[in-house]
């Protein structure tokens, strides 16, 4: 297996043996509310600890509430006496809540909470039972899936964006006899197979490895989204795609402005006109070794910075607009992970990348442009630019004759008003595709809510001078944006649009979601592609 692309991702280790024998900085043990039904393995661990876990539960010092954590120190710096030569230095009790409510979301969230607790006290290596609760059963999830999500929760929950701060390595770290500054970072996550069964162990290792690959992809997506816009230009995004393709034997093409012009992508070019940074149309494709029965085209919006163009945003509204290429970051890293996981479904990622700037050659409100499919578009609002680049990219996607086209984009602020910042909107012209994406949403923990595409919304996009206009006004803003894209998907079924304007960025961390770019969509799309291959 080729090494992970992120240097910051914790290493994965697999260990076998009773929990009490695992040598690590902190061993995480999941506990249900009020200690409901401690498993035999946890009871054995508690016996080795002289009943400390049970006493903490009985005394009420630890209640097992969801994501509650409590650290038990086992070293000679505490009144508990000397630590054994083998075994953990600390135990982190992690609350799982009610047994009957346990699901994969809980597994990821609790793993993240425990890893954060370890990280906050400088622990470098942590270990978690492959099922977290040592005996926990989750309907519809096998040992491989649970062990993968245990790693995902712990890894994603402790993500930090360090690419720029890393330059501080040139500075000396102040040291003295009493204190040494250490960067808080989890270096290694051990997934423990306490059953010591070879067949079971193979399944656990396979699942944990898949979790590591998925986490690596989300790390890269977050890094791309969090990168400053003066660095993360279309050119750098294209270079990153080429590097990914080279490393994992993918097919990658980068089309420059002249190529885009030859392809008559007038909608795409209308957005790029105001910037000195040249646009790029990036394609990256994974073709399974065995001929795939199904192949999917993923289209990701790649506005590397959005000023709004001549329909200029406010200063406050522009602050986080480096996030506007989240769709492209998600698509790129999803294709990367699909290749590493050797999924049976083929996938091509299409990334239209450009800045949206108010330069002297910028598109003006009232301009009419011609899209790749020869649709004429009246541009009323240059800040409704994402749908313009996606229009041509969706048309281009049809040349691959995919089983399905899915676009993902930070498309509208209207979706944030409708659904908030933890749920993305999904639109689709195909019920079967919609149901599969909803199932993938439930499995991945990345939440979707279906939205309507009734025909009457098309009235808001009618233009007096062109085939269609790019803005339908304030009413039903997310829906009319999706309706605009539906025009370019045409009769090509199935097609879906995912609006991640609310979920692409988090103002503060929660569960396994980090502050800043979230990488929302990677886990969702990978679960979907996996289901397509079943």
Phi, psi and omega in degrees: 000134177290149184295160179295154182278334180268126178284341183272345182294130177302146176289151176261132172232149176244131178232149177238143176136169176302149183302325184292346183259358185282117180278113183198164178293323179208128175259125181268132178231120179281135181231130177285166182309130177057026177069026183303113171061062175301134180290165179300321181294318179291324176298320178296319177298316181297323177299318178295336180263014180059034173080018183298317183298312181298319180296320179295325179287313182297322181287345183086004178291335175226121187256348180078021177296152182306124176074005173292140178228150176213128182262129175253119181272137182241007183267178186280004176271001180240165179294355185282354178096189186281146176281152178288161179297328175242162180106172184286152174281331180218157169244130173251111174282132183234121183287132180256353184077205184285137182304318185288349181256004183293136176208181183292329175301317179296317179303312181295315184294319181289321175300319178296315181299317180293318179295321177296320178298318178294315181299321185294339179252015173085012178290135182260331183232130178233158177227142179225138171303146185301334179251010176068313184263003181051070180125001181287136176243134179235125182299131177081004181234124178272179183299324180297314182294318181294315181296324176296318181286333172299314179294315181303312181300312182294319182288310183290329180292340182249016179295140170226144174274114187236005187301322180276316180298336181302337180292345178288357176299338179289339181274150177279143175267128182293132180229149170214184185290338188255342187209138175232122179290131179230138175292131178283108183203133175277119182271330186213136175241119178260128174260123190260123171264092184281350180281333178059036177256127187298315180296315178295322181297322178296318179294318180295315180295319178298316180293317180295322178296318176298319177299322178295317180296316179297317179298319179299321179292319178293321177303312181296318178301314179297319179299317180296317181292322184280345182298140179301144186292340175287342176261315182275076177264171175306325180294318179290323177298318178295319179295321177298317179300319179295320179295317177298315181298318180296318184292323187245021174055052177255164178265122183228133174231142176236117180261129182268182186305317180296322178295317181296323178294318179297328178280359177060041176272072184293329179292314178300310183294332180297331179282322185286342190300330186274359184247147173284338178285125180290145178283169175212138170255114186251131172238140178219127191230135173251123178244114179301151180299318174271136184307126183279136176287335182226145174221144187239139173258123176252128181245123183240126179296127184237053174279103187287340166202135183240103175276346187098351185069210180293337170276068195295138175287165172287165178301317180294320182290344182267346191306313186256023187283002167292341180288349188288359174255018182302319180302317179294319179298318180294316181295314180303312185284335174294316178297319178302312182293323179302320179292316182292327178277352181055048179295154183278345180268129175285151181210137173241132176258134180239118187238097172282119187237130178193164167269159172241098188235157183266045181293177186295340180255014186294150174298140182256145172304128184107344177295152175239130180234162180248124181282173182301326181271012177076010171289133174268137186236125172272120182266106179268334183221115182285351175273359171259056189270333184300320180293335179289315180288327178291327180303311180289325180292323177294318176300316180296324182300331183296336182294340178277354182048054184284160175294327179208150172244128177232125173252148181224130190201147167279081195268317188220142171289339180299328181290333177292320177296321184285316191238355182080201189248012179238001181225133177261152177271143175232137177235142178205149175264005185224120184295321181295318177297317179301315181295322178293320179292324176295321178294319178295324177298313180298322182286328186267341184083002177264107196278136177239151173227122182293139179236156185278157174228049181297149186298330185294343177292339178296335180300326182289346182254006179288136180246147177282338187238355181219177180292328184200155174246157190271001178217133180255013181089186186286326184294132176051046187301318179291324181291317181291330175295317177294323178297322176301313180294324179302325178303321184275334171292329175062221181273008181285113181245149353271154178224145176218149177234131179243118180264110184252025182302327180275326189266350186288338182223138178246134179283335174211155184288151172202147182046235181264009180268129180269159172296137182098211179299134186262335187073019180302128179119333181296308181295320178301308184291325178293319176296322178297313180297322177298316179295324179296331182273355182280000000 
